[in-house]
Amino acid sequence: MDRMRAPRPELEHLVPYDAKDLKVDIALAANEHPANLPGEIIDKLASRLREFRFNRYPDPMASTLRGLIAEANGLEPSNVLVGNGGDELIFDLLLAWGGPGRKMIDAPPTFTMYGIDAQVSGTELVRIPRTADFSVDADAVLERLGEGDIDVVMLAHPNNPTGNITPETVLIDILNATDAIVLVDEAYFEFSRHTMRPHMERHPNLVILRTFSKAFSLAGLRVGYLLAHEDVVRELTKVRQPYSIDAFAQWVAATVFRERVVFQQAIRDIMRGRDTLMHGLSAFDGVTVYPSEANFILFRIDHASALWRDLLHNYSILIRDFTRTPGLEDCLRVTVGTDEENERFLAAMGEILSSRKASQILGNGAHARHGTVGELGY
Ligand SMILES: *Cc1c(COP(=O)(O)O)cnc(C)c1O
């Protein structure tokens, strides 16, 4: 007899998220900050570690951190919700506004968690693909919103993995066209400096998402937050896990947020590194580089999967392979690293591409150096 009852049928076609946590020398696959927390912040935390109350449950609403975030954004604490990474807040939004019989719009190619969370929460996903240059198809979104049955819209701004922002006028048109919750995901705000914050007062359905994972070197701690109308925050507190942000994460994130000016130099360095990568990649024959307002760059190249494997196996460089994502065939995404990491990545790219060129002249044999020819069928 079959001794285990089947789970919800929605799970049948879901594949567990694979973060590709490979051990490599140069990790440029997850849009993380290339550096650990600044030493001065670690020292400050270390000097007070003995006083930290590990034995107590955390403050459920992360009041200290919440107050700091509210103040910095000219809002009340009731307009802020802190979560276990931005990812948890995306899921909470769908627990509260999605679910069976409800519908969400996203604009692929985009952040994969939107679609996964829609499926897990039983929300019907209405996908409105981006145009060839990865712009949101505003006409199609507005037309679909006009049917009046959409509950949630999720738009990353700038978009991950394509790197482009959506013009503010388009976002405002969308907000004007619907009473659906419109999540503008500003996970890369500290790099792009584009925010919809000034439009919150006029649009109670606007929800802004931010994170400590990208510009603030805290991907390992899991802290994100959203800015929203207090009624939205109140509904979300009904569905959230009360102790989702642990006390240690609250303490570290509050310390980091108080000291956030310290991160400005590193953010400028990352932007400079992005320009270096952009120029370096553009100089290679056959590489199409897409403009980016974030700390990563999407590019297109023939035989992209082979290149991805070559970087990994022969140079211990991990970037992100999007070649199986509809609309991103032959696309790879590289996160801006340290100056040295960026240089090593560009140097590896140069070697791989010149050996490709040589093999095109000499015949396929030249590829044997990297041992990937058979697998590739060049
Ligand atoms: C990284 C990212 C997030 C959130 O990341 P967390 O680590 O869960 O805070 C949200 N949206 C987009 C588009 C991202 O790239």
The ligand as an SDF file (V2000), in Angstrom:
LIG
                    3D

 15 15  0  0  0  0  0  0  0  0999 V2000
   17.9330   39.8710   -4.6820 C   0  0  0  0  0  0  0  0  0  0  0  0
   16.5460   40.2600   -5.0180 C   0  0  0  0  0  0  0  0  0  0  0  0
   15.5090   40.3130   -4.0610 C   0  0  0  0  0  0  0  0  0  0  0  0
   15.5750   39.9740   -2.6200 C   0  0  0  0  0  0  0  0  0  0  0  0
   16.6160   39.3120   -2.1400 O   0  0  0  0  0  0  0  0  0  0  0  0
   16.6690   38.9030   -0.6060 P   0  0  0  0  0  0  0  0  0  0  0  0
   18.0450   38.3920   -0.4660 O   0  0  0  0  0  0  0  0  0  0  0  0
   15.6070   37.8810   -0.3620 O   0  0  0  0  0  0  0  0  0  0  0  0
   16.4100   40.1590    0.1890 O   0  0  0  0  0  0  0  0  0  0  0  0
   14.2630   40.7210   -4.4670 C   0  0  0  0  0  0  0  0  0  0  0  0
   14.0230   41.0570   -5.7210 N   0  0  0  0  0  0  0  0  0  0  0  0
   14.9750   41.0240   -6.6670 C   0  0  0  0  0  0  0  0  0  0  0  0
   14.6330   41.4350   -8.0400 C   0  0  0  0  0  0  0  0  0  0  0  0
   16.2540   40.6050   -6.3530 C   0  0  0  0  0  0  0  0  0  0  0  0
   17.1750   40.5590   -7.3120 O   0  0  0  0  0  0  0  0  0  0  0  0
  1  2  1  0
  2  3  1  0
  2 14  2  0
  3  4  1  0
  3 10  2  0
  4  5  1  0
  5  6  1  0
  6  7  2  0
  6  8  1  0
  6  9  1  0
 10 11  1  0
 11 12  2  0
 12 13  1  0
 12 14  1  0
 14 15  1  0
M  END
$$$$
